[in-house]
Amino acid sequence: MTATVQPTLDGTISRNVRARRIARGWTQEEAGRYFGELTGAPWSNAVWSAAERQTRPRDWTATEIALLSRLFACQIGDLFQPETPIPTCPTCGQEVPR
């Protein structure tokens, strides 16, 4: 019997962060810079890349999650949703504001 591996909560957040960054058309460098505007310390491309990795997900802090919801203009709970497509405009492809 093959065991299925359930994604961790941190892995789910990492996947959603990546999906939301891509939906906005941002590079990892841009996302790190924008995140730095909220935190006071930008994340390098390497740090952002590692944070998006699902195979060894980041141990997200409550503060980071709250700031990510501001960065992506979403509800905190949206970052915890499993495999939920991000609503996008059918015309331009941009994420639909809530």
Secondary structure as GFF3:
##gff-version 3
##sequence-region A 1 98
A	DSSP	alpha_helix	9	24	.	.	.	ID=ss1
A	DSSP	alpha_helix	28	39	.	.	.	ID=ss2
A	DSSP	alpha_helix	45	52	.	.	.	ID=ss3
A	DSSP	alpha_helix	62	71	.	.	.	ID=ss4
A	DSSP	three_ten_helix	76	80	.	.	.	ID=ss5
###
